[in-house]
């Protein structure tokens, strides 16, 4: 396989922390619910990221924004950071002895409870959990199948969650937890469609597996003949695959990140992660839970790995990648670059803040005002 972030594929992806920039203020309203027909919202008064000092050069591709004050970042060299004061200070809460692990996803419930995913072939793929703000960690899963390579996690609530591996025996492998990540079981593969030749997930932003509501979950793919999104409405037991408009066809191309604001309305971003390679049609939208995808009329100008809906809005979202941040105010139909900084992933909170992270220890925060 040749997808990003795999040890066997050579390119390594992680998250970052340490940014200093302008604050983000946005006045956004909530227009019509139909994504494909959403009218543009009022343009935000100003857009920019306020960088926060993290004291590390790790690359953070795992990000969990809990609130305006609390966020977790997980990345290279086994690094996990936690802030409880809006990024003014970050605590290094990395698991002991994890220096060789590559954390690519973190899912957090509050300032004490979080679950992190390490990627890699065989036993390099692991899940660790903390219940005391990172003071102690417990390993709850270690992959023993050399054919499996885990990429992403998602949680429906504080108890139920899934993790996904690249195809094993021609089908994506899904792990399930019913106790908040304390234990995991492999789900039956009967309801999983066959993977395309060369197809896999991208461990680029922690957003190749996302959920919305109590049962709906989506899986992003690349590397095959087409960029696809798989949807399950029963917490991963059965799946349906749909082609998107985002090009694939090579190991470095496909759908990298997904965001759903409810079970029907979603955005997909991706492209070609190789530097200086064109990424036409790098975004697509759906208003029917992923049964059909429509290419953005004006997509981001380059590869994007992360995407998030803005709080208090039904049609505004941010997409991020190594060459910048893009904003849409019409549900993903058109995008405009609003910041040139390099980020790998982005996450927004219900109380009105967005966070982004990426290379060289970069983590940024922006407050979103109604």
Secondary structure as GFF3:
##gff-version 3
##sequence-region A 1 370
A	DSSP	three_ten_helix	7	9	.	.	.	ID=ss1
A	DSSP	three_ten_helix	35	37	.	.	.	ID=ss2
A	DSSP	beta_strand	50	52	.	.	.	ID=ss3
A	DSSP	beta_strand	60	65	.	.	.	ID=ss4
A	DSSP	beta_strand	71	75	.	.	.	ID=ss5
A	DSSP	three_ten_helix	76	78	.	.	.	ID=ss6
A	DSSP	beta_strand	80	83	.	.	.	ID=ss7
A	DSSP	beta_strand	91	92	.	.	.	ID=ss8
A	DSSP	beta_strand	102	108	.	.	.	ID=ss9
A	DSSP	beta_strand	114	119	.	.	.	ID=ss10
A	DSSP	three_ten_helix	122	124	.	.	.	ID=ss11
A	DSSP	beta_strand	126	130	.	.	.	ID=ss12
A	DSSP	beta_strand	138	142	.	.	.	ID=ss13
A	DSSP	beta_strand	150	155	.	.	.	ID=ss14
A	DSSP	beta_strand	161	168	.	.	.	ID=ss15
A	DSSP	beta_strand	171	177	.	.	.	ID=ss16
A	DSSP	beta_strand	185	186	.	.	.	ID=ss17
A	DSSP	beta_strand	209	212	.	.	.	ID=ss18
A	DSSP	beta_strand	216	220	.	.	.	ID=ss19
A	DSSP	beta_strand	228	232	.	.	.	ID=ss20
A	DSSP	beta_strand	240	243	.	.	.	ID=ss21
A	DSSP	beta_strand	253	260	.	.	.	ID=ss22
A	DSSP	beta_strand	266	272	.	.	.	ID=ss23
A	DSSP	beta_strand	283	286	.	.	.	ID=ss24
A	DSSP	beta_strand	294	295	.	.	.	ID=ss25
A	DSSP	beta_strand	306	309	.	.	.	ID=ss26
A	DSSP	beta_strand	317	321	.	.	.	ID=ss27
A	DSSP	beta_strand	324	328	.	.	.	ID=ss28
A	DSSP	beta_strand	336	339	.	.	.	ID=ss29
A	DSSP	beta_strand	345	348	.	.	.	ID=ss30
A	DSSP	beta_strand	353	357	.	.	.	ID=ss31
A	DSSP	beta_strand	363	367	.	.	.	ID=ss32
###
